[in-house]
Amino acid sequence: MRQWGALMVLGTAQFLMVLDTAVMNVSITQLVEDFDTEVTSIQAVITLYALVMAAFMIVGGRIGDILGRRRVFLIGMGVYGVGSALTAVSPALWVLALGWSLIEGLGAALVLPSMAALVAESYRGRDRSVAYGVIGGLAGAGIAVGPLLGGWVTTYLTWRLVFAGEVVVVLAVLLFRRAIKERPPTGRRPGLDVVGAVLSAAGLGLGVLGVLQSTTWGWVAPLDPPFTVFGFAPTLFVVAAGAGLLHVFQIWERRREARGEDPLVHLALFHRPVLRSGLMTLLSQNLILLGLFFTIPLYLQVVQGFDAFQTGLRLLPVSVTMLVASLAGARLGRRAGPRRIVRVALVLLAASIAWLLAAIRPVVDDAQFFGAMALLGLGMGLLASQLGNVVQSTAGEQERSEVGGLQFTAQNLGSALGTALIGSILIGALAHAFTTHVEQHPGISEEARRQTSVALETGISFVSTDQVHAAAEQAGLPPAEVDAVTESYAKAQLNGLKAAVLATGGITLASFLVTRGLPAAGPAPGAGESPDPAAPSPAPPKRGSSPPRRS
């Protein structure tokens, strides 16, 4: 039992990180009420958390190489605990963003890459495969427990207790830190590429910021932006600036490698087809999952009027089946191969999304919704069981933290883009459908249409029909027109939700294109490790050399 002590401590950290986001997603409505804000503001807080992790995950992995993975893991847990404590007592939205999005996000960026490397250091051969399977299962368990626990605590107590409990868990992890062992480094510790860190973080940040603000700024025609560029909305220009910085980052990294200096990322890693395919599939998985987990609670809470606990109960099928599939998927992967399992998972995801589209109705059909959620969990669980081990199987011992940083960067970039991009599609489709329904409704006067058009020019939020009804009454519309506007908005809500879910279906189908590089057969036990545990792995290939092909 002692041999699994490190896994218990490291797995607890993984569970905590996943639980955190799951709780926040089912607490959206209560957060809007507590902080007297809008859904889009909470969307920004959720996206910022994932963005901070995505932007700094590579840096966190490199810091682990410099200071030691165990030390950085423990420092990151301490930072995470401070953020959780601040979140638990946050009196305003900006304090929530500081504690949860920024401080907890930075803590997670230190914890997760080091965690991935420490799992690989602590176990060998079949034990390592088991350890990665357990980590994937605990991630599924976090998603399983999060909606139900968060929903119950939010409904009957307060969401703040979840974050106070996280502080206790962090203290427990720190208390049992001796269970985590780390072998002494066998070579020179690398330096930190500060310029590369700034360029990568700024590039990723601007890209996701542009997508996130598209609901407020507009994509092309300006809605309510702080400024315009040649009369256009700044969204695409901000995204392009982020892409430009990432291109400069790529050039900078190549120059550092050519001069023999330590880069932030060895670009030769991306020449490995298995790693490249694994990272792209991880990004797609999290984009789909977080996009759906932002959309579905809105349907259940805003449209159906369920509280957070009722929402958690209806999300339980996806959580339970994901946990089961993630635990069983490792064995299936050894028999059928990761590529086949991932493709089966994508088929299940596409089927579940089609089922979910049919289940989104004015009054929820619990049986249909249950089936769609259960099937969604099976697909996500099978993906989770394969991708982490596939990515880590491409790394040598000295590359563990670097590949771990890339792994969690892909995951959290997908999470940030999922919330921002799918949220943007939802709001855009809502505005278009609402305008169309108002214009076509015979019971709405020209004056009411004009007032609606003026209101939409400054943007739209996903609010309940009761709020729209009250706003129409305050605008002085006759009772018949108030009802007509409210009816039009109710139809537009469903149109917007279906458009967002349909977009995740399109991403699911497109994800088949990036699975070609996944291995057809499962990696051999201990793939990617040095033959001798004490022997150093070869350094990453130099620029211009041919990296070893791994399958």
PyMOL commands that set and color helices and strands:
alter all, ss='L'
color gray80, all
select helices_A, chain A and resi 2-26+28-34+39-67+69-88+93-122+125-156+160-175+177-179+194-212+214-217+235-258+267-271+273-303+308-336+338-359+366-392+397-440+446-456+465-474+479-514
alter helices_A, ss='H'
color red, helices_A
deselect
rebuild
show_as cartoon
